[in-house]
Amino acid sequence: YTAQNSGKIVIKSNDEIHFLSPENIIFCEADGAYTKVYLAGNEMDYKLVTVHLKKIEKLLPPNFFFRIHDAHIVNCNFIDHIKYPTRICVLNHFGGNEKTQLKISERKYPGFIEFLKNL
């Protein structure tokens, strides 16, 4: 759920409750019944949470997050560029030179490009 006053999303993992600021989430990745939530910082840090990606998608602000694939939701503020011919979304992690490349599904690609035009 979303904490009303702080704007943070509240997600449970096995033995912890995480209060995450959406602006710090780089992307989310489905991992079976779990989700890896990758966070901005000096290294590739993620929280493994016991929530399906679909549920997390509903918590994230729709004006900055887009589900580019069945397995990935990206924060558009972290997009560095898109490799057009291969439909790869390249995310830039502030705080380092690390970049992550994620496949954009054929089905999601047209809607994603439209979404980016309207940011």
JOPETA-V773639 format. One record per residue. N is the residue number from 1. D_LAST is the distance of its C-alpha to the last C-alpha in Angstrom with 1 decimal. Layout:
BEGIN
n=N d_last=D_LAST
n=N d_last=D_LAST
END
This chain:
BEGIN
n=1 d_last=24.8
n=2 d_last=22.8
n=3 d_last=24.8
n=4 d_last=24.3
n=5 d_last=24.8
n=6 d_last=23.3
n=7 d_last=20.1
n=8 d_last=21.4
n=9 d_last=21.9
n=10 d_last=25.5
n=11 d_last=26.5
n=12 d_last=30.1
n=13 d_last=31.6
n=14 d_last=35.3
n=15 d_last=36.7
n=16 d_last=33.8
n=17 d_last=31.2
n=18 d_last=28.0
n=19 d_last=25.8
n=20 d_last=22.5
n=21 d_last=19.6
n=22 d_last=16.4
n=23 d_last=15.0
n=24 d_last=18.0
n=25 d_last=17.4
n=26 d_last=16.6
n=27 d_last=17.2
n=28 d_last=19.7
n=29 d_last=22.4
n=30 d_last=24.8
n=31 d_last=28.4
n=32 d_last=30.7
n=33 d_last=30.9
n=34 d_last=29.2
n=35 d_last=25.8
n=36 d_last=25.2
n=37 d_last=22.5
n=38 d_last=21.9
n=39 d_last=21.4
n=40 d_last=20.5
n=41 d_last=23.8
n=42 d_last=26.4
n=43 d_last=27.1
n=44 d_last=25.8
n=45 d_last=26.5
n=46 d_last=25.9
n=47 d_last=27.2
n=48 d_last=28.8
n=49 d_last=28.5
n=50 d_last=30.5
n=51 d_last=27.7
n=52 d_last=26.4
n=53 d_last=22.8
n=54 d_last=22.3
n=55 d_last=23.3
n=56 d_last=21.0
n=57 d_last=18.0
n=58 d_last=19.0
n=59 d_last=19.1
n=60 d_last=15.7
n=61 d_last=12.8
n=62 d_last=10.9
n=63 d_last=7.6
n=64 d_last=7.8
n=65 d_last=10.5
n=66 d_last=11.3
n=67 d_last=14.9
n=68 d_last=15.4
n=69 d_last=19.1
n=70 d_last=21.8
n=71 d_last=22.4
n=72 d_last=19.0
n=73 d_last=16.0
n=74 d_last=13.6
n=75 d_last=11.6
n=76 d_last=8.6
n=77 d_last=9.6
n=78 d_last=12.7
n=79 d_last=11.9
n=80 d_last=14.2
n=81 d_last=14.3
n=82 d_last=15.0
n=83 d_last=18.6
n=84 d_last=18.5
n=85 d_last=22.1
n=86 d_last=22.5
n=87 d_last=19.1
n=88 d_last=18.8
n=89 d_last=15.8
n=90 d_last=17.0
n=91 d_last=16.1
n=92 d_last=17.4
n=93 d_last=19.3
n=94 d_last=19.5
n=95 d_last=23.2
n=96 d_last=24.4
n=97 d_last=24.3
n=98 d_last=23.8
n=99 d_last=21.3
n=100 d_last=21.0
n=101 d_last=20.6
n=102 d_last=19.7
n=103 d_last=20.4
n=104 d_last=17.9
n=105 d_last=20.1
n=106 d_last=20.9
n=107 d_last=20.1
n=108 d_last=16.6
n=109 d_last=15.6
n=110 d_last=14.8
n=111 d_last=12.7
n=112 d_last=10.8
n=113 d_last=10.2
n=114 d_last=9.1
n=115 d_last=6.6
n=116 d_last=5.3
n=117 d_last=5.8
n=118 d_last=3.8
n=119 d_last=0.0
END
